Amino acid sequence: MHSIEFTPEALDDLAWLRRFDQARVMSELESQLIHDATVESRNRKRLRPNKLSESVLRVDRFRVYYDAFSESGIVRVVAIGEKKGSKLFIRGEEYEL
């Protein structure tokens, strides 16, 4: 079982979303990442090496970028963004992975 931690930037990203979307993202975080955060599934994937994170969770049009540390049982959420087409937006600004 993993515990979820947020970076200060991820908390700002979450606050940027509408309350309904915040609740949806938090619900999926709790159901998807508490158990087996390192296992890939339809909505969880490992990413190619990049400067943001090692894995992503897809929640509708939102993407939650996180690092899972299996030895310590911690999932650190580093960013939450919105996917529009093939572009990622974090807090309204386009972000390049």
MOPAC internal coordinates of N, CA, C and O (Angstrom, degrees):
PM7 1SCF
backbone

  N    0.0000 0     0.00 0     0.00 0    0    0    0
  C    1.4537 1     0.00 0     0.00 0    1    0    0
  C    1.5256 1   108.60 1     0.00 0    2    1    0
  O    1.2310 1   120.81 1   -44.53 1    3    2    1
  N    1.3314 1   116.06 1   135.47 1    3    2    1
  C    1.4571 1   122.09 1  -177.56 1    5    3    2
  C    1.5301 1   110.53 1  -106.77 1    6    5    3
  O    1.2310 1   121.29 1   -27.21 1    7    6    5
  N    1.3183 1   115.13 1   152.79 1    7    6    5
  C    1.4620 1   120.14 1   170.50 1    9    7    6
  C    1.5322 1   107.07 1  -106.62 1   10    9    7
  O    1.2310 1   120.64 1   -32.02 1   11   10    9
  N    1.3101 1   116.38 1   147.98 1   11   10    9
  C    1.4619 1   121.53 1  -175.89 1   13   11   10
  C    1.5184 1   109.86 1  -104.07 1   14   13   11
  O    1.2310 1   121.34 1   -51.60 1   15   14   13
  N    1.3309 1   115.05 1   128.40 1   15   14   13
  C    1.4660 1   122.33 1   175.16 1   17   15   14
  C    1.5153 1   108.35 1  -119.29 1   18   17   15
  O    1.2310 1   120.43 1   -29.89 1   19   18   17
  N    1.3183 1   116.78 1   150.11 1   19   18   17
  C    1.4577 1   122.49 1   178.21 1   21   19   18
  C    1.5192 1   109.52 1  -117.37 1   22   21   19
  O    1.2310 1   120.57 1   -40.85 1   23   22   21
  N    1.3175 1   116.52 1   139.15 1   23   22   21
  C    1.4543 1   119.96 1   169.53 1   25   23   22
  C    1.5300 1   106.97 1   -75.47 1   26   25   23
  O    1.2310 1   119.49 1   -20.97 1   27   26   25
  N    1.3266 1   118.57 1   159.03 1   27   26   25
  C    1.4744 1   119.89 1   176.76 1   29   27   26
  C    1.5309 1   112.32 1   -57.11 1   30   29   27
  O    1.2310 1   120.19 1   144.26 1   31   30   29
  N    1.3291 1   117.24 1   -35.74 1   31   30   29
  C    1.4596 1   121.03 1   178.76 1   33   31   30
  C    1.5218 1   111.19 1   -65.94 1   34   33   31
  O    1.2310 1   120.55 1   140.01 1   35   34   33
  N    1.3477 1   116.55 1   -39.99 1   35   34   33
  C    1.4662 1   120.56 1   178.93 1   37   35   34
  C    1.5279 1   110.89 1   -65.17 1   38   37   35
  O    1.2310 1   120.19 1   143.18 1   39   38   37
  N    1.3203 1   117.25 1   -36.82 1   39   38   37
  C    1.4704 1   120.15 1   176.44 1   41   39   38
  C    1.5243 1   110.68 1   -64.64 1   42   41   39
  O    1.2310 1   120.45 1   141.61 1   43   42   41
  N    1.3363 1   116.74 1   -38.39 1   43   42   41
  C    1.4672 1   120.34 1   175.95 1   45   43   42
  C    1.5255 1   110.41 1   -64.98 1   46   45   43
  O    1.2310 1   120.54 1   139.21 1   47   46   45
  N    1.3398 1   116.57 1   -40.79 1   47   46   45
  C    1.4639 1   120.95 1   178.00 1   49   47   46
  C    1.5252 1   110.49 1   -61.25 1   50   49   47
  O    1.2310 1   120.52 1   136.70 1   51   50   49
  N    1.3217 1   116.61 1   -43.30 1   51   50   49
  C    1.4588 1   121.33 1   179.85 1   53   51   50
  C    1.5305 1   110.92 1   -64.60 1   54   53   51
  O    1.2310 1   120.39 1   139.17 1   55   54   53
  N    1.3188 1   116.86 1   -40.83 1   55   54   53
  C    1.4684 1   121.42 1   179.56 1   57   55   54
  C    1.5275 1   111.53 1   -65.65 1   58   57   55
  O    1.2310 1   120.18 1   155.06 1   59   58   57
  N    1.3114 1   117.27 1   -24.94 1   59   58   57
  C    1.4663 1   122.82 1   179.96 1   61   59   58
  C    1.5324 1   111.13 1   -68.46 1   62   61   59
  O    1.2310 1   120.22 1   152.68 1   63   62   61
  N    1.3499 1   117.19 1   -27.32 1   63   62   61
  C    1.4595 1   122.01 1  -176.85 1   65   63   62
  C    1.5232 1   111.44 1   -77.75 1   66   65   63
  O    1.2310 1   121.06 1   -20.88 1   67   66   65
  N    1.3425 1   115.58 1   159.12 1   67   66   65
  C    1.4608 1   120.46 1   173.73 1   69   67   66
  C    1.5259 1   109.01 1   -65.79 1   70   69   67
  O    1.2310 1   120.07 1   -24.66 1   71   70   69
  N    1.3173 1   117.47 1   155.34 1   71   70   69
  C    1.4738 1   121.59 1  -178.16 1   73   71   70
  C    1.5290 1   111.83 1   -56.78 1   74   73   71
  O    1.2310 1   120.07 1   138.31 1   75   74   73
  N    1.3225 1   117.46 1   -41.69 1   75   74   73
  C    1.4584 1   121.32 1   178.85 1   77   75   74
  C    1.5279 1   110.13 1   -60.12 1   78   77   75
  O    1.2310 1   120.58 1   134.80 1   79   78   77
  N    1.3372 1   116.49 1   -45.20 1   79   78   77
  C    1.4628 1   121.05 1   179.98 1   81   79   78
  C    1.5242 1   111.18 1   -68.51 1   82   81   79
  O    1.2310 1   120.07 1   143.54 1   83   82   81
  N    1.3249 1   117.48 1   -36.46 1   83   82   81
  C    1.4655 1   120.76 1   175.98 1   85   83   82
  C    1.5205 1   110.39 1   -59.19 1   86   85   83
  O    1.2310 1   120.72 1   133.64 1   87   86   85
  N    1.3261 1   116.22 1   -46.36 1   87   86   85
  C    1.4651 1   120.61 1  -179.50 1   89   87   86
  C    1.5170 1   111.12 1   -63.03 1   90   89   87
  O    1.2310 1   120.25 1   139.63 1   91   90   89
  N    1.3171 1   117.13 1   -40.37 1   91   90   89
  C    1.4690 1   121.60 1   179.65 1   93   91   90
  C    1.5371 1   110.62 1   -64.29 1   94   93   91
  O    1.2310 1   120.69 1   133.54 1   95   94   93
  N    1.3163 1   116.28 1   -46.46 1   95   94   93
  C    1.4704 1   120.68 1   179.64 1   97   95   94
  C    1.5240 1   110.75 1   -63.10 1   98   97   95
  O    1.2310 1   120.08 1   134.55 1   99   98   97
  N    1.3207 1   117.46 1   -45.45 1   99   98   97
  C    1.4699 1   120.79 1   179.97 1  101   99   98
  C    1.5190 1   111.46 1   -63.12 1  102  101   99
  O    1.2310 1   119.98 1   140.21 1  103  102  101
  N    1.3113 1   117.64 1   -39.79 1  103  102  101
  C    1.4621 1   121.73 1   178.30 1  105  103  102
  C    1.5250 1   110.80 1   -61.57 1  106  105  103
  O    1.2310 1   120.45 1   135.45 1  107  106  105
  N    1.3223 1   116.74 1   -44.55 1  107  106  105
  C    1.4652 1   120.78 1   179.37 1  109  107  106
  C    1.5304 1   111.33 1   -68.52 1  110  109  107
  O    1.2310 1   120.32 1   142.09 1  111  110  109
  N    1.3257 1   117.00 1   -37.91 1  111  110  109
  C    1.4646 1   119.85 1   176.62 1  113  111  110
  C    1.5223 1   110.32 1   -57.41 1  114  113  111
  O    1.2310 1   120.98 1   132.29 1  115  114  113
  N    1.3190 1   115.73 1   -47.71 1  115  114  113
  C    1.4588 1   120.37 1  -178.03 1  117  115  114
  C    1.5236 1   112.13 1   -66.70 1  118  117  115
  O    1.2310 1   120.18 1   139.94 1  119  118  117
  N    1.3198 1   117.26 1   -40.06 1  119  118  117
  C    1.4658 1   118.61 1  -177.49 1  121  119  118
  C    1.5275 1   112.63 1   -79.51 1  122  121  119
  O    1.2310 1   119.63 1   148.40 1  123  122  121
  N    1.3289 1   118.30 1   -31.60 1  123  122  121
  C    1.4617 1   121.21 1  -174.72 1  125  123  122
  C    1.5328 1   114.32 1   -93.22 1  126  125  123
  O    1.2310 1   120.12 1   146.38 1  127  126  125
  N    1.3383 1   117.38 1   -33.62 1  127  126  125
  C    1.4671 1   118.43 1  -170.13 1  129  127  126
  C    1.5219 1   115.14 1  -105.78 1  130  129  127
  O    1.2310 1   119.33 1   167.67 1  131  130  129
  N    1.3145 1   118.88 1   -12.33 1  131  130  129
  C    1.4652 1   119.78 1   178.60 1  133  131  130
  C    1.5213 1   110.27 1   -64.62 1  134  133  131
  O    1.2310 1   120.28 1   137.08 1  135  134  133
  N    1.3205 1   117.07 1   -42.92 1  135  134  133
  C    1.4645 1   122.63 1   178.80 1  137  135  134
  C    1.5276 1   108.17 1  -110.34 1  138  137  135
  O    1.2310 1   119.81 1   -44.08 1  139  138  137
  N    1.2851 1   117.97 1   135.92 1  139  138  137
  C    1.4755 1   123.17 1   172.97 1  141  139  138
  C    1.5204 1   113.95 1    55.50 1  142  141  139
  O    1.2310 1   119.33 1  -129.36 1  143  142  141
  N    1.2929 1   118.89 1    50.64 1  143  142  141
  C    1.4711 1   122.05 1  -179.72 1  145  143  142
  C    1.5226 1   112.18 1   -68.61 1  146  145  143
  O    1.2310 1   120.19 1   158.85 1  147  146  145
  N    1.3242 1   117.24 1   -21.15 1  147  146  145
  C    1.4625 1   120.24 1  -177.77 1  149  147  146
  C    1.5264 1   113.04 1   -91.54 1  150  149  147
  O    1.2310 1   120.00 1   171.86 1  151  150  149
  N    1.3257 1   117.60 1    -8.14 1  151  150  149
  C    1.4612 1   121.74 1  -178.34 1  153  151  150
  C    1.5222 1   109.68 1   -87.99 1  154  153  151
  O    1.2310 1   120.84 1   -50.34 1  155  154  153
  N    1.3538 1   116.00 1   129.66 1  155  154  153
  C    1.4548 1   119.40 1   178.29 1  157  155  154
  C    1.5239 1   110.11 1   -73.65 1  158  157  155
  O    1.2310 1   121.23 1   -32.69 1  159  158  157
  N    1.3288 1   115.26 1   147.31 1  159  158  157
  C    1.4579 1   121.38 1   176.32 1  161  159  158
  C    1.5280 1   107.45 1  -146.03 1  162  161  159
  O    1.2310 1   121.30 1    11.70 1  163  162  161
  N    1.3084 1   115.12 1  -168.30 1  163  162  161
  C    1.4587 1   119.36 1  -179.87 1  165  163  162
  C    1.5309 1   111.33 1   -61.14 1  166  165  163
  O    1.2310 1   119.85 1   143.98 1  167  166  165
  N    1.3120 1   117.88 1   -36.02 1  167  166  165
  C    1.4656 1   121.66 1  -177.04 1  169  167  166
  C    1.5235 1   114.28 1  -105.64 1  170  169  167
  O    1.2310 1   119.60 1   173.77 1  171  170  169
  N    1.3200 1   118.37 1    -6.23 1  171  170  169
  C    1.4743 1   122.20 1   179.53 1  173  171  170
  C    1.5162 1   109.11 1  -118.63 1  174  173  171
  O    1.2310 1   120.99 1   -51.42 1  175  174  173
  N    1.3257 1   115.71 1   128.58 1  175  174  173
  C    1.4610 1   119.96 1  -179.14 1  177  175  174
  C    1.5156 1   110.60 1  -139.82 1  178  177  175
  O    1.2310 1   121.39 1   -32.20 1  179  178  177
  N    1.3313 1   114.94 1   147.80 1  179  178  177
  C    1.4683 1   120.39 1   169.46 1  181  179  178
  C    1.5174 1   107.55 1   -81.00 1  182  181  179
  O    1.2310 1   120.93 1   -38.19 1  183  182  181
  N    1.3150 1   115.83 1   141.81 1  183  182  181
  C    1.4539 1   121.04 1  -179.48 1  185  183  182
  C    1.5198 1   111.02 1   -98.53 1  186  185  183
  O    1.2310 1   121.24 1   -20.40 1  187  186  185
  N    1.3100 1   115.22 1   159.60 1  187  186  185
  C    1.4631 1   118.99 1   169.73 1  189  187  186
  C    1.5260 1   106.84 1   -65.73 1  190  189  187
  O    1.2310 1   119.77 1   -22.42 1  191  190  189
  N    1.3184 1   118.04 1   157.58 1  191  190  189
  C    1.4753 1   119.62 1  -179.77 1  193  191  190
  C    1.5355 1   111.24 1   -52.60 1  194  193  191
  O    1.2310 1   121.12 1   -50.35 1  195  194  193
  N    1.3348 1   115.47 1   129.65 1  195  194  193
  C    1.4606 1   121.80 1   178.79 1  197  195  194
  C    1.5138 1   108.68 1  -150.67 1  198  197  195
  O    1.2310 1   120.50 1    -1.89 1  199  198  197
  N    1.3286 1   116.65 1   178.11 1  199  198  197
  C    1.4645 1   120.28 1  -175.78 1  201  199  198
  C    1.5193 1   113.77 1   -87.74 1  202  201  199
  O    1.2310 1   119.76 1   178.44 1  203  202  201
  N    1.3491 1   118.07 1    -1.56 1  203  202  201
  C    1.4524 1   120.31 1  -174.42 1  205  203  202
  C    1.5254 1   112.93 1  -101.06 1  206  205  203
  O    1.2310 1   119.61 1   118.49 1  207  206  205
  N    1.3237 1   118.35 1   -61.51 1  207  206  205
  C    1.4644 1   120.98 1  -177.17 1  209  207  206
  C    1.5195 1   110.48 1  -158.75 1  210  209  207
  O    1.2310 1   121.42 1    -4.79 1  211  210  209
  N    1.3271 1   114.89 1   175.21 1  211  210  209
  C    1.4636 1   119.09 1   180.00 1  213  211  210
  C    1.5231 1   113.25 1   -95.88 1  214  213  211
  O    1.2310 1   119.87 1   161.45 1  215  214  213
  N    1.3506 1   117.85 1   -18.55 1  215  214  213
  C    1.4584 1   120.99 1  -177.06 1  217  215  214
  C    1.5161 1   111.29 1  -141.79 1  218  217  215
  O    1.2310 1   121.38 1   -17.83 1  219  218  217
  N    1.3363 1   114.96 1   162.17 1  219  218  217
  C    1.4648 1   120.92 1   178.78 1  221  219  218
  C    1.5251 1   109.46 1  -138.47 1  222  221  219
  O    1.2310 1   121.38 1   -37.37 1  223  222  221
  N    1.3149 1   114.96 1   142.63 1  223  222  221
  C    1.4596 1   123.07 1   173.71 1  225  223  222
  C    1.5218 1   107.42 1  -113.24 1  226  225  223
  O    1.2310 1   120.87 1   -52.34 1  227  226  225
  N    1.3246 1   115.93 1   127.66 1  227  226  225
  C    1.4670 1   121.06 1   179.57 1  229  227  226
  C    1.5243 1   108.99 1   -94.87 1  230  229  227
  O    1.2310 1   120.95 1   -54.08 1  231  230  229
  N    1.3415 1   115.79 1   125.92 1  231  230  229
  C    1.4644 1   122.83 1   176.55 1  233  231  230
  C    1.5213 1   106.08 1  -128.31 1  234  233  231
  O    1.2310 1   120.27 1   -84.56 1  235  234  233
  N    1.3359 1   117.09 1    95.44 1  235  234  233
  C    1.4632 1   122.31 1  -173.82 1  237  235  234
  C    1.5269 1   109.38 1    52.88 1  238  237  235
  O    1.2310 1   120.20 1    60.49 1  239  238  237
  N    1.3342 1   117.23 1  -119.51 1  239  238  237
  C    1.4684 1   119.62 1  -178.89 1  241  239  238
  C    1.5287 1   112.42 1   -90.16 1  242  241  239
  O    1.2310 1   120.10 1  -179.80 1  243  242  241
  N    1.3087 1   117.42 1     0.20 1  243  242  241
  C    1.4644 1   121.78 1  -178.62 1  245  243  242
  C    1.5173 1   110.61 1   -97.62 1  246  245  243
  O    1.2310 1   121.38 1   -27.75 1  247  246  245
  N    1.3353 1   114.96 1   152.25 1  247  246  245
  C    1.4597 1   121.33 1   176.79 1  249  247  246
  C    1.5264 1   108.32 1  -127.30 1  250  249  247
  O    1.2310 1   121.45 1   -49.26 1  251  250  249
  N    1.3295 1   114.83 1   130.74 1  251  250  249
  C    1.4588 1   121.35 1   177.85 1  253  251  250
  C    1.5274 1   106.78 1  -109.67 1  254  253  251
  O    1.2310 1   120.56 1   -62.87 1  255  254  253
  N    1.3131 1   116.53 1   117.13 1  255  254  253
  C    1.4647 1   122.19 1  -178.59 1  257  255  254
  C    1.5210 1   108.27 1   -97.60 1  258  257  255
  O    1.2310 1   121.23 1   -51.29 1  259  258  257
  N    1.3336 1   115.25 1   128.71 1  259  258  257
  C    1.4603 1   119.31 1  -173.87 1  261  259  258
  C    1.5237 1   111.56 1  -147.49 1  262  261  259
  O    1.2310 1   121.84 1   -19.29 1  263  262  261
  N    1.3223 1   114.09 1   160.71 1  263  262  261
  C    1.4637 1   123.20 1   172.33 1  265  263  262
  C    1.5189 1   107.19 1  -118.83 1  266  265  263
  O    1.2310 1   120.47 1   -47.98 1  267  266  265
  N    1.3188 1   116.71 1   132.02 1  267  266  265
  C    1.4646 1   121.39 1   179.75 1  269  267  266
  C    1.5235 1   108.81 1  -109.90 1  270  269  267
  O    1.2310 1   120.91 1   -50.88 1  271  270  269
  N    1.3086 1   115.87 1   129.12 1  271  270  269
  C    1.4586 1   122.44 1   178.98 1  273  271  270
  C    1.5260 1   107.58 1  -112.75 1  274  273  271
  O    1.2310 1   120.35 1   -83.13 1  275  274  273
  N    1.3262 1   116.94 1    96.87 1  275  274  273
  C    1.4634 1   120.89 1  -173.77 1  277  275  274
  C    1.5218 1   112.24 1   -67.18 1  278  277  275
  O    1.2310 1   119.55 1   147.80 1  279  278  277
  N    1.3395 1   118.46 1   -32.20 1  279  278  277
  C    1.4648 1   120.33 1  -178.89 1  281  279  278
  C    1.5256 1   112.42 1   -67.40 1  282  281  279
  O    1.2310 1   120.09 1   146.57 1  283  282  281
  N    1.3228 1   117.42 1   -33.43 1  283  282  281
  C    1.4730 1   120.40 1   179.28 1  285  283  282
  C    1.5258 1   112.61 1  -101.06 1  286  285  283
  O    1.2310 1   120.25 1   169.84 1  287  286  285
  N    1.3330 1   117.13 1   -10.16 1  287  286  285
  C    1.4565 1   120.27 1   179.28 1  289  287  286
  C    1.5163 1   114.16 1    72.99 1  290  289  287
  O    1.2310 1   120.54 1  -150.98 1  291  290  289
  N    1.3281 1   116.58 1    29.02 1  291  290  289
  C    1.4607 1   121.03 1  -177.53 1  293  291  290
  C    1.5305 1   109.68 1  -115.36 1  294  293  291
  O    1.2310 1   120.84 1   -42.57 1  295  294  293
  N    1.3078 1   116.01 1   137.43 1  295  294  293
  C    1.4632 1   122.96 1   170.04 1  297  295  294
  C    1.5191 1   105.87 1  -112.60 1  298  297  295
  O    1.2310 1   120.51 1   -61.13 1  299  298  297
  N    1.3218 1   116.64 1   118.87 1  299  298  297
  C    1.4663 1   121.28 1  -179.30 1  301  299  298
  C    1.5267 1   108.73 1  -104.80 1  302  301  299
  O    1.2310 1   120.57 1   -66.68 1  303  302  301
  N    1.3214 1   116.51 1   113.32 1  303  302  301
  C    1.4631 1   122.45 1   176.57 1  305  303  302
  C    1.5154 1   107.18 1   -80.94 1  306  305  303
  O    1.2310 1   120.56 1   -57.38 1  307  306  305
  N    1.3409 1   116.54 1   122.62 1  307  306  305
  C    1.4630 1   120.07 1  -176.26 1  309  307  306
  C    1.5194 1   113.36 1  -105.97 1  310  309  307
  O    1.2310 1   119.80 1   156.72 1  311  310  309
  N    1.3399 1   117.99 1   -23.28 1  311  310  309
  C    1.4625 1   120.26 1   179.70 1  313  311  310
  C    1.5210 1   110.12 1  -162.01 1  314  313  311
  O    1.2310 1   121.33 1   -28.21 1  315  314  313
  N    1.3286 1   115.05 1   151.79 1  315  314  313
  C    1.4559 1   121.94 1   174.76 1  317  315  314
  C    1.5236 1   106.35 1  -133.08 1  318  317  315
  O    1.2310 1   120.91 1   -55.86 1  319  318  317
  N    1.3288 1   115.86 1   124.14 1  319  318  317
  C    1.4549 1   119.97 1  -177.58 1  321  319  318
  C    1.5072 1   111.95 1  -133.51 1  322  321  319
  O    1.2310 1   121.71 1    -5.66 1  323  322  321
  N    1.3248 1   114.33 1   174.34 1  323  322  321
  C    1.4550 1   121.52 1   179.30 1  325  323  322
  C    1.5266 1   108.63 1  -117.90 1  326  325  323
  O    1.2310 1   120.90 1   -48.92 1  327  326  325
  N    1.3032 1   115.88 1   131.08 1  327  326  325
  C    1.4580 1   121.84 1  -179.70 1  329  327  326
  C    1.5226 1   108.33 1   -93.32 1  330  329  327
  O    1.2310 1   120.53 1   -53.59 1  331  330  329
  N    1.3327 1   116.59 1   126.41 1  331  330  329
  C    1.4629 1   122.93 1   175.32 1  333  331  330
  C    1.5162 1   106.84 1  -126.18 1  334  333  331
  O    1.2310 1   121.23 1   -75.96 1  335  334  333
  N    1.3226 1   115.25 1   104.04 1  335  334  333
  C    1.4609 1   119.82 1  -173.99 1  337  335  334
  C    1.5135 1   108.68 1    67.63 1  338  337  335
  O    1.2310 1   120.41 1    54.94 1  339  338  337
  N    1.3117 1   116.81 1  -125.06 1  339  338  337
  C    1.4655 1   120.47 1   178.42 1  341  339  338
  C    1.5272 1   111.90 1  -100.18 1  342  341  339
  O    1.2310 1   119.84 1  -170.90 1  343  342  341
  N    1.3213 1   117.92 1     9.10 1  343  342  341
  C    1.4610 1   121.97 1  -177.39 1  345  343  342
  C    1.5173 1   110.99 1  -107.80 1  346  345  343
  O    1.2310 1   121.38 1   -33.67 1  347  346  345
  N    1.3198 1   114.97 1   146.33 1  347  346  345
  C    1.4560 1   121.97 1   177.70 1  349  347  346
  C    1.5259 1   108.74 1  -107.81 1  350  349  347
  O    1.2310 1   121.14 1   -47.21 1  351  350  349
  N    1.3396 1   115.43 1   132.79 1  351  350  349
  C    1.4590 1   121.18 1   177.56 1  353  351  350
  C    1.5210 1   108.97 1  -120.17 1  354  353  351
  O    1.2310 1   120.98 1   -52.88 1  355  354  353
  N    1.3258 1   115.73 1   127.12 1  355  354  353
  C    1.4568 1   121.85 1   175.79 1  357  355  354
  C    1.5210 1   107.08 1  -117.60 1  358  357  355
  O    1.2310 1   121.43 1   -59.47 1  359  358  357
  N    1.3360 1   114.87 1   120.53 1  359  358  357
  C    1.4758 1   122.68 1  -175.01 1  361  359  358
  C    1.5270 1   112.12 1    51.98 1  362  361  359
  O    1.2310 1   120.97 1  -139.64 1  363  362  361
  N    1.3307 1   115.74 1    40.36 1  363  362  361
  C    1.4576 1   121.06 1   176.10 1  365  363  362
  C    1.5078 1   115.63 1    83.18 1  366  365  363
  O    1.2310 1   119.72 1   173.58 1  367  366  365
  N    1.3125 1   118.15 1    -6.42 1  367  366  365
  C    1.4595 1   122.25 1  -179.38 1  369  367  366
  C    1.5296 1   109.79 1  -106.95 1  370  369  367
  O    1.2310 1   120.81 1   -42.49 1  371  370  369
  N    1.3323 1   116.05 1   137.51 1  371  370  369
  C    1.4579 1   119.81 1   178.63 1  373  371  370
  C    1.5264 1   109.79 1   -65.78 1  374  373  371
  O    1.2310 1   120.72 1   -42.75 1  375  374  373
  N    1.3355 1   116.22 1   137.25 1  375  374  373
  C    1.4454 1   121.44 1  -177.14 1  377  375  374
  C    1.5224 1   109.36 1  -124.42 1  378  377  375
  O    1.2310 1   120.43 1   -47.53 1  379  378  377
  N    1.3208 1   116.78 1   132.47 1  379  378  377
  C    1.4703 1   122.44 1   177.63 1  381  379  378
  C    1.5272 1   109.21 1   -97.20 1  382  381  379
  O    1.2310 1   120.61 1   -54.89 1  383  382  381
  N    1.3227 1   116.44 1   125.11 1  383  382  381
  C    1.4805 1   120.09 1   177.28 1  385  383  382
  C    1.5061 1   110.74 1   -80.14 1  386  385  383
  O    1.2310 1   120.10 1   180.00 1  387  386  385

